[in-house]
Amino acid sequence: MYDTILTPDFTKLSNYFTLTEQEQIEFNKFGGVPAWLDYQTEDSFKLIEERFKAVCSQYGVEEHFNELFYLLIKKNEDIRVRYDAYWNNYNDNLTTREVAKFLLAYKEADGKTHLSLSIKPNNGATASIKDNQIVRWMCGAIVEKLEKGDYTFDVFGEKLAHDLFGTIEPNAPLDLQKLRAAASTSPRKPTVRINRLLVELCRYLQDFLIAHTILTMPKEKLLTDAQANFFFDTLEALGYLDNDTIQSDPKDYMWALFNNYVNYYKSRQ
């Protein structure tokens, strides 16, 4: 894991952090505080750092880079855990549906139904087995292992076992009703939840921008166009957004995210 040393002025960050005596000693000893992203390689982290420096320079807040980058890294640690969890849960749901459809197709096939089995590498041609007996034997072997719980959780995971069997320690025949339920699901991408995380990250930086930089605004306002552009470019530097895939103007996109965020929490009050 790569880290860099930042020298934020913690008097400006007093609303966020209070250094302990030991932390102050370490700060003085190392000439700053380490900052890192667990999920990034050294090259990727350096690229993010370089891009964010460019963003700060573009919007006239380069003198506050150390404070802003430190806040960005610390908050990103928090939201990244949820970001990954949302996407992992979505992908697990897709996998559950795929496996359930495969198993259901086999279990519901009567003896007169001719089965074939295909596999297609991403970069290759489809390979198929059309011999009915061989296919039934191969599928039967898979089902037998599943029903005995003879598989590793590294491959299937607890969630898939629970979705298919209703327990994480299966040792029973597959339940067709559970298979039909799992096969008929329509997993929704976690886009709305992800967008709320992105706004949460931006609002975390916004307080500092208002108090210490030229990207300020009256308290009663939600956002300014300059802030919206700054936040979009910051999220793009982190790899969360890509201007090439956004249909609207960047600032309009951020305004929409902020408005949706506020309306969501108003509706829950």
N, C-alpha and C positions, 0 to 999 in steps of 0.2 A: 504494500500500500504506500503510495506516494503522498507526501504532505509538503506544504509550503509554510513559511513563517510570515505572518501578517503583523502589522503594528497598528492596530486600531486604537483610537483615543477613547478609552473606556469612560471618560467623563461625559462624552457625547452619547454613550450607550447605557447610561445609568438607568434608563427606563426599561432596559432589556436585561442587563446583567449587573451583578455586584461582585467584583473580584474578592476572593478570600485573601487573607494575609499570605498563605502559601502560594496561591496563584499569582499574586503580585511579585513574590520572590522569584518564581519561575519565569514570569514575564521579563523581569529585569535581568535574570541570568541568561536567557536565550535571546533577548532582544526582541521579543514578540511572542505571539501565540501560534501554535501549529493549526493548520486547517487542512481538511482532506475530505474526499468523498469515497466511501468504502466501495462503491460499485464501479468506480472508474479506474482505468489504468493510468500510469504516469503520463503518457502522451495525451490521453483524453482529458485528464485534469488540467494539464498545461494549456491545452487548446481552449477549454472553458475559461480559464483564467485570462488568457490573451484576448478572447472575444469579449469578456465582460469589461476588461480595461478599455477596449475600443468603444464599447457602449457608453461607459462613464465619460470618456473623452468627448464623444459625439454630443452628449447632452449637458456638457459643462459641469460635471460633478466629479471630475477626475481626482480632485484633492480629497475626496471622501471615499476613494476606492477601497482603502483598507477596512473602513467601518462597514461599507455596503457589502463587500465581498465576504466579510466575516459573518454578517447577518444572513446573507444569502446561503452560505454553506451550512450554518447552524440550523436554519429553518428547513433547508432542503433535506437534512438528515431526518427530520421529523416527518415531512410529508412523503419522502421516498418510501418509507416503510409501508404507508397506506397505499401509495401509488402502485407499488409492486403487488401488494395483497389484492387490490381490486382486479388487476390484470390476471394474476395467477388464478383467482377464483373464477373469472370469466373463462379462461383457457381450460381449467379443470371441468367446468360445466360443458364446454364443447366436447372434451374428451369423453365425459360420461355419456353424452348423447350418441357419439360415434360408436362407442363400444356397445351401448345398449341396442342400437340399431342392428349392429352386426350379430349380436347374440340372439336377438329377437328373430331375425330373419332365419337363423339356423333352427331355433327351437320351434318356430311355427311352420317350418317346411315339413309337409307330410312325406311319406315314403315314396310317393310317385313324383315328387318334385325333383327335377335335375338341378344340382348345385354346381357352381363353378367358383373358383377362388382366384383373385387377381391381386397383384402388387405392382405399384408403379413408383419407381424412384423419381425424385424431382427432376433429375437430368437424364432420364433414360426412358426406354419404351416399356409399355406394360407387359408384364409376364403373367401368364394365366395357366391354371390347372383346370381342365375340363372333365377329368375323370370323376364321375359322381361318387364312386366308392372311396377314392382317395381323399376327396374333399370332405366327405362326411366323416371319415376317420380323423382327419386333421382337426376339423372343427370340434368333433367329439372329444378329442384329447385336450383341447383348450378348455372346453366347458367343464370337463372332469376336474382339471386342475383348479379352476376357479371355484367350483363347488366344494372342493376339499380345502380351500384356503391355501393351496400350494403355490404361492407366488410371493414375491418380495414387495414390501411397501415402497421400496425405492422406485419400483416401476408403476405400481397401481396407486399407491397412496391411500390414506384412510378415507378420504372423501369419496373416491370412486367406489370403494368397497361398501361404504355406508349407503350411497345412492342406489347401488345395485341390489344389495342384500338387506339393508336396514340395520346392519351391524358391521363393525370393523373386524370381526373374527368369524367370517362365514364358514359354515360346515353343513350346508343344506342345499337342496336343489334350487336353481334359479327360479324366482317367482315371476311368472309372466306378467302379472299385473304391475309389479315394480319396473320390469323391463319396458313395458308399454309406456308407463308414466315417464321414465327417464328418456326414452326415445322420442317422445313427443314434446319435450321442452323446447323453448325458444330463448336461449341465453341472450341477454342484452349486453351490448358493449357498455363498459362503465364510464362512458364519455361524460355524462352529467356529473358524476362524482369526481372524476378527474379534473374537470373544469373548476369545480369548487375548490379543489386542492390548489390549483394554480392561482386562483384569486386569493386564497389564504396566504400563499407565499408573497404575492404582490402587496397585499395590505400590510403584511409584516414589515416590508421595506418602506411602505408609504409613510408611516409615522416619522421615520428618520428623514425622508425626503422633505416632508413638510417643515420639520423643525430645524433642519440644518443646511438645506441646499436651495438652489434657485428654482427647483421643481416643487414649489410650495403651492398652497391654495387655502382659501377660507375653510374653516372647519365644517361648515354646513354642506360643502360640496362633496360629491362622491369621488370625482376624478377630474383630471384635466387632460386635454389632448396630448400635451407634452409627456405627462406621466404615462398615459396609455401607450404611447409609442416606446417610451423607455421600458415599460414592463414587457411589451411584446418582444422587443429586441433582447431583453434579459432572458426571457423564457426560451427564445430561439437559441441563445448562447448555451443554455443548459440542455438543449436538445428536446424540449417538450413541445415546441411549435416549429413549424416550417413554413416560411412565407410563400413558398412555391405551391403549397397545398391549401392555402387559405384563399377563399373566394373573395372576401371583402377586404377593404382597407384595414391595415393592422390596428389603427386606433379605434375604428368602428368595431372590430372584432373584440378588442379588450373592453370597450364600453358595454357590449352585449354580455360578456362574461360577468362583469361587475354588476350590471343590472339584474341578471338572472340570480346571482349570488345573494344580493340584497332581498330580492323578491322571495326567494326560497326561505330565508330565515324569518322574514316578516310573516309568511304564511304559517310558520310553525309556532308563532307566539300566541 
